[in-house]
Amino acid sequence: MPYCAFIRKLKRCKLFRRAPSPTPKETQDEIKPGSSVDSVIPNPEPKIEPKPPTISNGFWSECSSTLRTLVDCIYPGVLSPLGPVMKTFLEFIESMEEIPDIDEDYNDLVKGLSEAVDVLKPKLNNPNYDNFSASIGQIIKSITVNIEKIKAERSCTIGRRYVESRNHHSEIRRCWAKVNGMLLQLNLQLNAEAFEIAQRKEVDKLLKHLNPSTLALYRSEPGGIIRQYCTKDTRETVFQQLDDWSNTSGSHLFWMNGMAGTGKTTIAYTYAKVLSERQTPVICFFCSRVDPTCRNARHIIPTLVHQLTRLSDAFRNRLGNLLRNNPLHASLTSIPHQFENLLEAPFKGIEDQVPEGIVVIIDALDECDNLDSDFQLVKLFLDHLVKCAEGLPLKFLITSRPEPWIHDIIEPVYDKLGKHPMSLHDIAKKSVKEDIRLYLEQELASMSLPDEQLMHLVDQCDSLFLYAATLVRYIRPGGSSVLSARRLSNMLQLAVTPRSTIHAVIDELYNLVLRNALGGDLDPGEIDDVKVVLDIVVCANEPISVKTIAALSGLRDNEEGIEYITFALNRLRSVIYISQDNLVSVFHASFPEFMFDRGRAGESFYCSRVERNHLMAKQCFGLMRELRFNICQLDSSYAADKDTVTQSRVDSTIKPTLWYACRYWAAHLEQTTHGDLRSELKSFLSQRLLFWMEVLNLKGGIALGGDVLLRASLWLMKLIISTDADLTSLAEDARNFVTSFAANTVSISTPHIYTSLLPFCPRSSSILKYYRAHFQGLAEPDQHAMRVREVAALASWKREAKVSSVAYSHDGTKIAFGCLDGTVGVQSSYDGTSILDLSAHDKPVWSVAFSPPNKLGKSAYVASGSDDGTIRIWNVLDGAVRSVCRPPPCLAQQTLAKSNP
């Protein structure tokens, strides 16, 4: 018999069994006085401590069920590692059911776990909590470490009784207590970050009203135009001066000016890249005539501020708090108020909390619209920038042409410093020529020019990088095949002579390029067609496609016509730009200036704005004959457009050519003085206005409608010949109709143009006269409703203070109002955008009025009369007080009594 089996058999015998321990009574009977216990009990049993209270297995089952609800959660984003860890913890809990005599100390731990599960479960099931910080990951890591320890300690207790593994259970309880604490800490962190995210979303919502111009940012491509960087090792002197300025605590303003073609934008664009690569905080606004938002001075501060919120949390939080208190500040278009409320106020008290050395680049400031009113805006912007720059933790780099009005504003800043602005055209010609030589050497490397020919081209450029860039595009235009050697020969034949005017250098090159594009082997008819294409591109309001050029020019809109236009564009590549999206625009802002100046361009190349825009306006009216009822085949007026039609379907139905015509027909119309387009205008307003509104609304541009129709109304008023009173009335009624729809919530559903707006159109409106009979089955409001509608407001906007007086500007674009709390404000009549908001008086304002056109100069003014006994005249642009008068009390009361409602 094997030895082990023999031993087991012996143990089953009574000989090997231990005698039962004596009872207390038996022991007492056997012990005699004077004897010891040891003498009575030869082999005493060790003392056994009393057993602790035990927990039933049902307790663990309940604990497992509680934890399983946590295991089944979603665990979004950074919380995802917590899921597998909770599964491991659940396995541990389920294994505890096997231990019959567990310590009651676990009871508190299970209660703590249950509390943590209750508060965490709703958050772990919320997919919105997916963007948390690294702090969450650290907490989860700590939970993981402790649960892994629990798992290891539990493996050491398997097969042992509780009393034999007491130390392991003690470690398990210690780690479990840490897990409970970490779960509660996780809950607190989630709450804090969820609150922060909610606040951030609220601020994001407020910041959207800033309406920044995304196309004015660094690395943006307005109209598909890709800006260039400086050639390596060029402009080193300029960049060194910029570095010296940005890295010192000197002036907060740096003006880099230069004539057209000296490379201002390229330098600014390159410097933005340099700063970004150095991790120096930089924000930008690149002005450009290509896009309306890039040439509007009112967009500069909101765009810069929006970028600042990305650079500094302190600035973002402060601005967010200010906007919560007054959300209207985000949409203010008054430049002084933008500086005060969006830039200066948020920085107060947090200057040391924002990144040091933030550089602000505002390029080509002179390219903001140069209409009279816009010129005043740009001047106003620069005035305020100069005044507040030194008080801000920002350094401003401004580039522009050396316009006298810019010089007058900035020069005093440099006078105080005893310095002069940087003028690119005054930099030593030797240095500039060397930079141009490097540029030409790189761009024309494939032609292996001898040094003599290269230097001849450099001398022709006369320090103008634009000349060099245009020369390169002429000799080696991208995207087309030309005889580069012949073109190079043409350039080398140009003599290097002194020029008499500042434009002469580039004018000479533009004339050479156009002679080449419009000459050679072309017959007279082909020359005319190429010139038409050129004029269309120069007069277009935005970069346009080849098909749009064909439509606006009246050339053949077929495969043959498109092919010919493409041929014409290839001949013009030296002065035009074709983006990767095949959108066409002028290469440089100086080229349209050349084309519109008869003295510079000559009769052969001169483009008449009046004549060309007249033809383009006529073509736009022709294109809009394609407009039709329910153009996107919407099924119902019971749902919003976004729920019934996709954007791709809208874009495929409304082609870019039609969309251009719908937006810019009035912009071309106002440039001409020909009255023959009145019939086209009347036909459009009386037959296709509602269809046009469909297109604007579906493309998200219904707010543009009022401005477009205002341009048409103003064009009618400025015609020298007598105007048609009915047409003028129709244009005004059309503007009111569009404005009413744009300001109404029903505009989310395009069919409501017909189902809601048209039936309730005032009976006196020309729109009802022309359109009501064409639509059957519309609602028939009763007479009382229509009487109310006749005097109803086109749109309404809520004010905190009660409005006591209202006045309209003479062109109808602005509304002035006075309030009982002494506030005076001006808003856009299109969309309610705040233009001016002033705490003007100490008492109620009972009267406001706009100044008559051109009576007080080119600026608009508002007069306000108040119970405080004053009449004040305000500049609408900047809110400055022009004058204050205090009439005698009796006269003031009479004046106010006449206007008091």
ABEGO torsion letter per residue (X at the ends): XBAAAAAAAAAABAAABBBBBBBAAAAAAABBBGBBAAAABABBBBBBBBBBBBBBAAAAAAAAAAAAAAAABAGBEAAAAAAAAAAAAAAAAAAAAABABBBAAAAAAAAAAAAAAAAAAAAAABAABABBBAAAAAAAAAAAAAAAAAAAAAAAABGBBAAAAAAAAAAAAAAAAAAAAAAAAAAAAAAAAAAAAAAAAAAAAAAAAAGBBAAABBGBBBGGBBBBBBBBGBGAAAAAAAAAAAABABBABBBBBBBBGAGAAAAAAAAAAAAAAAGBBBBBBBBBAABAAAABAAAAAAAAAAAAAAABAAAAAAAAAAAAABAAAAABABAAAAAAAAAAAAABGAAAABBBGBBBBBBGAAABBABAAAAAAAAAAAAAAAAAAAABABBBBBBBBBBAAAAAAAAAAAAAAGBBBBBAAABBAAAAAAAAAAAAAAAAAAAGBBAAAAAAAAAAAGGBAAAAAAAAAAABBBGBBBBAAAAAAAAAABBBBBBABAAAAAAAAAAAAAAAAABEABBAAAAAAAAAAAAAAAABABBBBAAAAAAAAGBBBBAAAAAAAAAAAAAAAAABBBBAAGBBBBABAAAAAAAABAAAAEAAABBBAAAAAAAAAAAAAAAAAABBBGAAGBABAABBAAAABBAAAAAAABBAAAAAAAAAAAAAAAABABAAAAAAAAAAAAAAAAAAAAAAAAAGAAAAAAAAAAAAAAAAAABABBBBAAAAAAAAAAAAAAAAAAABAAAABAAAAAAAAAAABBAABAAAAAAAAABBGBBBBBAAAAAAAAABBABBBBBABBBABBBBBAAGABBBBBBAAGBBBBBBAAAGBBABBBBABABBBABBBBBBBGAAEABBBBBBBBAAGBBBBBBAAAGBBABBBBBBAAAAAAAAAAABX
